[in-house]
Amino acid sequence: MSKVMARVRWSDEDGATAVEYGLMVALIAIVIIAAVTLLGTNLSSLFNSIAGSV
């Protein structure tokens, strides 16, 4: 049994890599949500000022 286990190389890094990718995706999603929220608020006020001047 130990010979079989020696031939099979278990990688303990697969779980860590998945967690790292998950953290990167979460961070990117937070940045996108923040950017869309800020731009949406700024665009809304810009369109309201344009509509008021027209």
N, C-alpha and C positions, 0 to 999 in steps of 0.2 A: 504494500500500500504506500509506503514511503517513497518507493521508486516512482510510482505513478504521480504522486504529489510533487516530486522533484522535477518531473518532466513538464508538468503543467505549471506554468509561471503565472501565479495569481498577481494581479496588479492592484495594489491598494490605492493607487492614484486615480482610479476611475471615479470613485465617489467624490473625491476632492475636486476633480476637474468639473464634475457636474454641478457641484455647489458653487464653484467659481463662476461658471457660465450663468448659473441662475442669478447670482449676485450682480453680474454685469448687466444682464437683461433687466433686472429690477431697477438698477441705477439709471440705465438708459431710458426706461419707461418713465421714471420720476422726472428726469430732465425734460423729456418731450412733453409730459403733462404740464409742467411748470411753464415751459416756453409757450405752449398753446394757450394756457390761461392768461399769461401776461400779454401776449399779442392780441388775444381776443378782446381783452379789456381795453387795450390801447386802440384797436381798430374800431371798437364800438363807440368810443368817445370821439374818434376822428370822424366817423360817419355821422354821428349826431351833430357835430359842429358844422360839417358841410351841409347837412340837411337844414340846419337852422339858418345858415347864411343864404341858402337858396330860397 
